[in-house]
Amino acid sequence: MELIKKVAVVVLMTTLFSGSVYAADKAAMVKEGRKIFITKSQGNCLACHSVQGDESIPQTGTLGPRLANMDTYPKDYLIEKIMDPNITNPITIMPPLGRNHKITKAQVEAVVVYLQEITKAK
């Protein structure tokens, strides 16, 4: 019986710890994604897009679509769109940031986490 209690405590602690690590990782990715999104020398996404949910940044981009409800799209789809939008739309004017090595795939993933988190319907 004592062994079962010890195992239960270990399982509970592991579950709680891994959940908080995920939350910390996600918060860090959101922060990094936001930085990339607004930095001209990296993503420079604001040059073309405005984004729902982050009113602390200038909402000047009008060339591309307003980014809203991004959490309704699959993460892999959004990563592909940023890495190389020409794959699904050969006549797009959006630059292939990943294919051109402007930002890394890890940075693209951070931007997607940021967009999916910030544009959720409240």
Secondary structure, DSSP 8 states (H G I E B T S, - for coil): -HHHHHHHHHHHHHHHHHHHHHHHHHHHHHHHHHHHHH-TTTT-GGGT--BTT-TTS-----SS--B--GGGS-HHHHHHHHH-GGGT-TT--S--TTTTTSS-HHHHHHHHHHHHHHTS--
